[in-house]
Amino acid sequence: MKRTSLIEAFNIERKDTFYNQVTDYEIFQDKKLLDDLRTRIVENLIDKEIPEDKLLNQFINDEIDKTIEGYDLSNLERSHLYNLIDNEINGYGPLTELLEDKNITEIMVNSPKEIYIEIDGQIIRDESVSFINDEHIIRTIERMIGPMGRTIDATNPMVDSRLSDGSRINAVIPPLSTKGPVITIRKFKGEMTEADDLIRIGSMTPYMATFLEASVKGKCNIVVCGGTGSGKTTLLNILSDFIPDDERIITIEDAAELRLSKEHVISLETRVTNYDHDGEITIRDLVINALRMRPDRIIVGEVRGKEAFDMLQAMNTGHEGSLTTLHANGAKDALNRLETMVLMSGLDIPIKAIREYIVSAIDLVVNIERMSDGKRKVTSISELETLVDGEISLKEIFSFKQNGLTQSGEVNGEFTLFDETLPRVYKKVAARGITSLDEMFHIESRKS
């Protein structure tokens, strides 16, 4: 029989941030029957060997037919059951269609029957899907992380990994999670690949995009900061696209999310401990090793520990144009966190010396935020100047100021360019023959 996808079968229409939901149990009149049949079919298939004279799909169909023989199921119920099992075999179980839906940006599994999704920045409970039990969730986790060489069990109950499309998955199981296995998936938004995409959705202005492009091409060292889900990695991807094609790039991440459209890219990924609790390769290990690989640029997906000092050292010793992200709520907070991370490296360095090191290493801090309406905006681009009374001085070049909310709840505000004084980074950019900032900062009138 021809199987129809769940969305086709029930004509689910997604409108704005919410949609009409059709749940498993609205399709099946008997809730327990659905759980029983799905459990029996999945467990039977796990232990069965496929005969050589049968195709996989035909074998699966035959096993489903055997299990439901004698049950009075409607054609709709049969179609839905076939669809669920198809997702188990060829996809990621109940999460398959959520992962395929481009409107969904995040998936959160709290328990077998408690699943939340994010659409346009709004989190809603999705009752259209469910797992059988905790074991079903764990099997799905193992299928997701297996291709990346990751494992999860009682001795290693927490894992960060990625899917083939670049989506990032975090999973936690007991004993760390007292409620049961938990999954959080941040989907890779492949459609946001260029600065024009951010301009189109109002995340930044054309002037800001021009400035950032010139800064990357001019080999400025840039830190992108923001909160969870603010779009740091997406922005880092877009900034990386400005790097000239003839440069050698080394990327370093816990779980590879960066998708650089460049030819000369080496991607390094950390490794967790094995069953014998050895073999761990950290971000810091990879940063140190990257310095021996003749990089033109080093891009660290996120600094959050001792590797911060090594990253700063790379920026200070000829590896200009390096990029990284940092979890922080603004430029000042980002610099404070960097200080703390350097102190974590165990080096006995006075705080003033650390701050001087940061000022000499980093040119720009770019802050991106997820606003109350769910939309992302680059709220500031700041450059580091000097130490004033022992504190790092920041000069804001661009900023976004929120004025309020529209009647529909959207954030209303305006972007500002502070062009009264010439940014320090202008000289660095201009020294490389880049003139795209001249008009923006009125260079001709400054000369006269």
Beta strands, then each sheet from edge to edge (+ up, - down):
strand 1: 14-15
strand 2: 18-19
strand 3: 104-111
strand 4: 114-119
strand 5: 122-125
strand 6: 158-162
strand 7: 168-172
strand 8: 182-186
strand 9: 222-226
strand 10: 249-253
strand 11: 265-269
strand 12: 297-300
strand 13: 323-327
strand 14: 364-370
strand 15: 376-388
strand 16: 391-405
strand 17: 411-417
sheet 1: 1+ 2-
sheet 2: 5+ 4- 3+ 8- 7+ 6-
sheet 3: 11+ 10+ 12+ 13+ 9+ 14+ 15- 16+ 17-
end
